[in-house]
Amino acid sequence: MHFMKKYYLIAPGPTPVPHEVLLEGAKEVLHHRTPQFINLMKETMEGAKYLFQTSGEVYAFVSSGTGAMEAAVQNLLSPGDKVLVVVAGKFGERWLDILTAFGMNPVKLELEWGEAVSPDQIREALEKNPDVKAVFTTHSETSTGTVIDLEGIAKVVRETDSVLVTDAVSSLLAEPLKMDEWGVDVVVSGSQKGVMLPPGLGFIAIGSEKAWKLVENSKSPKYYFDLKAYKKKYPENPYTPAVNMIYMLKKAVEMIKEETLEKVWERHALLGEATRRAVKALGFELLSKRPGNVVTAVKLPPDIDGNKLTKIMRDKYGVTIAGGQAHLKGKIIRISHLGYLSPFDTLTAFSALELTLKELGYKFEMGASLKTIQEYFAEKI
Ligand SMILES: *Cc1c(COP(=O)(O)O)cnc(C)c1O
């Protein structure tokens, strides 16, 4: 039977963008060296500090999140520098790849995908390698739905000479992150996840003098992402900024400030818990040993092909969730809680999932996950 197919984006990036934000992008393109734009940029980037909970400067590159990761490596280090890098998924691997590409000497702290590195493991690794200049972590490992105890890790690293760098591309706004209070030196993120913007901006926040000292002494080749040039020009960019993305960022920051960070974290937690309960109601297990509220990674039984499942959900029902990456391709699905999503988006995801599971021959009680979610929302909302 024919039905109206709407587009539901329930993936861990890109995420849906509110209309109020999209409309900001339709404004006149200001010249980036005019007083009007410089004022807009100043207000916006000062406002963006709230998202990171830092009084340090936040820079917006015209890039995706990976550009900001590359910027962190180039700007903090010099070729040959020894660093510690946690690898427990696709994005930890990306840190390792970038560090290797720029000629660093990475010591790997490797864990199984789905495990979360602990503060004690970081302490041990730093005791064995007291000469590492920086510790590279992934706050939310999006490939496994795992969130690390960043506050605990920051406590450990703060007592050493190393700086703590974290990839918060998917965790920013979904999980509590307090740069200054916790002592996280450098945080990178991107626009198309919790910030509720389209893809196109990569953020780096520098929260400590310790980090700036490394920037001053770095001898890595760099040009476009040279932070010294950005610092000198702040709040302007040394090159043409993504003018209309800055309008949108300003609006998104205003909306988040009005909602407050605590409430933003709370709504991610609501969808995260509803999803974890619904997964159990369907008889599935979580992949992660320390699941967070960014995205939930769900292990599928061997007779269900995850590639087929996500394709049916997308093409037949209009609901885009994510599959697995690398060796988990086809074996897991990932349901997002990230950004501009409401409880009814979570219900929609599970409704389409149930219809698809039925089509694939999975035996379960129709409506089981929906009932669980409804009951949880009835109790919580
Ligand atoms: C999305 C994401 C990135 C960056 O990906 P881009 O496609 O470059 O924006 C990096 N790390 C994590 C944990 C992510 O979820």
The ligand as a Tripos MOL2 file, in Angstrom:
@<TRIPOS>MOLECULE
LIG
   15    15     1     0     0
SMALL
NO_CHARGES

@<TRIPOS>ATOM
      1 C1         31.7460   12.1910   13.1980 C.3       1 LIG1
      2 C2         32.9590   11.9840   14.0010 C.ar      1 LIG1
      3 C3         34.2050   12.5170   13.6130 C.ar      1 LIG1
      4 C4         34.4530   13.3910   12.4420 C.3       1 LIG1
      5 O1         33.9470   13.0100   11.2710 O.3       1 LIG1
      6 P1         33.8110   14.0720   10.0760 P.3       1 LIG1
      7 O2         33.1250   13.2590    9.0430 O.co2     1 LIG1
      8 O3         35.1560   14.5020    9.7050 O.co2     1 LIG1
      9 O4         32.9980   15.2130   10.6200 O.co2     1 LIG1
     10 C5         35.2740   12.3230   14.4550 C.ar      1 LIG1
     11 N1         35.1580   11.6560   15.5900 N.ar      1 LIG1
     12 C6         33.9830   11.1610   16.0270 C.ar      1 LIG1
     13 C7         33.9390   10.4480   17.3340 C.3       1 LIG1
     14 C8         32.8550   11.2890   15.2330 C.ar      1 LIG1
     15 O5         31.6890   10.7900   15.6570 O.3       1 LIG1
@<TRIPOS>BOND
     1     1     2 1
     2     2     3 ar
     3     2    14 ar
     4     3     4 1
     5     3    10 ar
     6     4     5 1
     7     5     6 1
     8     6     7 2
     9     6     8 1
    10     6     9 1
    11    10    11 ar
    12    11    12 ar
    13    12    13 1
    14    12    14 ar
    15    14    15 1
@<TRIPOS>SUBSTRUCTURE
     1 LIG1         1 GROUP 0 **** ****
